[in-house]
Structure formats: C-alpha cells, structure tokens
Amino acid sequence: MLFAFICTDKLDHLAVRTETRPAHLAYLQDLNSKDALKFAGPFIDADGKPNGTLAVIEADDRKAAEAIAASDPYARAGLFANVEIRAWNWVVNNPAAG
C-alpha cells in the first residue's frame, strides 16, 4: 500500500534541515534500495528555500508507514512541525502500471 508523507518544517529550522540532509538522503537511498521509496522531494517557499517534504513510500500498513516516517533523520532531529500520513493511490503516470 502506498502512503504519502506531507511534512511541514518548523519555522526557522532551515539549519536543522541543512545539517541533517546527508543522513536524510542516505535514509531515502536505503528505502529506495528496498523498493519502498516511490518519490520524494522538498516543498519550496516563495524565496526558493525548502520548507517541508513530500514523500511517497510503500509499506505493508499504516503502522509500518508511521515507523518509516518516525525513523527519518529529519523527524528524529525535530525538523517537522507536522507530519500527515495519508494512504494514496497512484493512478496517473505510475511506472508500475506499465
């Protein structure tokens, strides 16, 4: 099952994002190597600076998705003010639908 992570950074936490980014990217690479990561990237504010994250992952169930979200180095570093996890159905341009 696919889950979308819609994450909003805390205000004035760009330094936390920048410092934690290498660990976050390594975490995403690990998920990708397990075919769990479908796509991910930052939301961008009006000044072009990242201020949140959108990621779609595959997990067995919501509990597993919550564990993946909680293990992200950004989450562990306290970057996010809010993390919304929503089940998601990839209909258009899904490469797996081939």
C-alpha positions in Angstrom: 0.0 0.0 0.0 1.2 3.5 -0.8 1.4 6.3 1.7 2.1 10.0 1.2 4.1 11.8 3.8 3.2 15.5 3.8 5.6 17.2 6.2 5.8 20.8 7.2 9.1 22.2 8.7 9.1 24.2 11.9 9.7 27.9 11.3 13.4 29.0 11.4 14.6 25.4 11.2 16.5 25.6 7.8 19.8 25.0 9.7 18.4 21.7 11.1 17.3 20.7 7.6 20.7 21.6 6.1 22.7 19.8 8.9 20.5 16.7 8.7 20.2 16.5 4.9 23.1 14.0 4.3 21.6 11.5 6.8 18.1 12.1 5.4 19.2 11.4 1.9 21.1 8.2 3.0 17.9 7.1 4.7 15.9 7.7 1.5 18.5 5.8 -0.5 18.1 2.8 1.8 14.4 2.9 1.3 14.9 3.2 -2.4 17.2 0.1 -2.4 14.4 -1.8 -0.8 11.9 -0.6 -3.5 9.9 1.2 -0.7 10.5 4.8 -1.9 8.4 5.8 -4.8 9.5 9.5 -4.9 10.4 12.3 -2.6 11.4 16.0 -2.6 11.1 19.2 -0.7 8.4 21.8 -0.7 9.8 25.2 -1.6 8.8 28.6 -0.1 8.4 31.9 -2.0 12.2 32.6 -1.6 13.1 29.2 -3.1 14.1 27.7 0.2 12.9 24.2 1.3 10.2 24.3 4.0 8.7 20.8 4.0 8.8 17.4 2.4 6.6 15.3 0.2 7.4 11.6 0.0 5.5 8.5 -1.2 6.5 5.2 0.2 5.2 1.6 0.0 4.5 -0.1 3.3 2.5 -3.1 4.5 0.1 -1.0 6.5 -0.3 2.4 8.3 1.7 1.3 11.3 4.7 0.4 9.1 4.4 3.7 7.3 4.3 5.5 10.7 7.5 3.7 11.7 9.2 4.7 8.5 8.2 8.3 8.9 9.4 8.4 12.6 12.8 6.9 11.6 13.6 9.6 9.1 16.6 11.6 10.3 14.6 14.8 9.7 11.8 13.6 12.0 14.3 12.4 14.6 16.1 15.8 14.5 12.8 17.6 15.3 12.6 19.4 11.9 8.9 18.9 11.3 6.1 20.9 12.9 3.6 18.5 11.3 3.6 15.1 9.5 0.5 14.0 7.8 0.4 10.4 6.6 -2.2 9.5 4.1 -2.9 6.3 2.1 -2.5 7.2 -1.5 -3.5 5.6 -4.9 -1.1 6.3 -7.7 -3.3 6.4 -10.8 -1.7 8.7 -13.4 1.9 8.1 -14.7 2.5 5.2 -12.3 5.5 3.4 -13.8 4.4 0.2 -12.2 1.2 0.2 -14.1 3.3 -0.1 -17.3 
